[in-house]
């Protein structure tokens, strides 16, 4: 079907009424589509702040504005909406500085300890301590490994000490430096060339190519641990999966191609479970369905996904059970509401907000409690929304964005309703979307991977760093110890290095 032109030339306007009506309908449909696309782009770029009533151009007083922002928040972010209040928030108190930080004590006594009134010597009564947080630039240290040699005076036998193996054979990098480079690159999105410039300010010459070689060596060294994390994720009764695009250099094409990083997440904390959360990542040079099918070929359980058709063959095998995502459904209605203020989109969003309020209330409860509450409170709302969408669909013009959003919602809700009957499941796939967020932010800095091998290496390091983050541990401290000891570990001892076991040991 040919897309209508955004402008109409006077000479092209038809004379008959029917043709003119068709042209107006086509133009209106195009305008609506463009408005929705614009709203989605503004939402992506500016976030929730630009989705308030500022864009309506209404002059509201402060009380009305707070109330209206709470209503807008209920449509855009239903989990946070319940917390919105017209009561001003209390000023946050400054948190105490960590006691383990070193203290540099500086005492300030009066210029004279003689009483300014009578001239007699004064005694110290008390002291007030004011703590100022300061920063010293990160420092390098050269560790000298002195290998002492001894000889026997009688037989001439010579023995020498055995230093620990370096993480990189014949390399000059210690485990702390290697961990710092990995965390800076993959957790803090600091490309190697920027790290090289930072180190140069301390007169340390570390070229990008040298560090790139170290990163490859570390990915190879740490791969067995990433495989352990992958096995842990695939043991989950329900996991989340998503992917994001990563630009990759394509030799000979003089441009980048679109590679993919896939995130697979197990997080049972919303069920009140003590099972450690974890995520593993995989790289692929394209977005063909064969890749997630290979990653999850042996998985048996519930799989939270978006509507990507590449998972269909995986579900056709009968092992994995598809669970769709309410966040994707909601997002389409949000874009339409932002662009057109459609009452249909608004009504759908309010129903969805009610479902999310229930999820907020049962977060951290056991699977049985979650199921019972959903059956009592969420199921009637879910069914009412589904039936209303089914009744609304025939009233909407075919091809209209709102009609497409309603059709999408109906299709996806049939794959989501199973969450009502199983407290282990989530209402959306946000766990995996959060898992790729750091990659999305990072690619704005690193711009592209140098090769497919670089993408594969990144997937291994992301697996380690994101899992450390999910378990709320210091990824740099953990990686420092892992890099230092993993070379001497047997395969049967690798589980001791997993983030949650390391945390318990600490």
Beta strands, then each sheet from edge to edge (+ up, - down):
strand 1: 149-151
strand 2: 158-160
strand 3: 238-250
strand 4: 255-266
strand 5: 278-284
strand 6: 301-304
strand 7: 320-323
sheet 1: 1+ 2-
sheet 2: 5+ 4- 3+ 6+ 7+
end
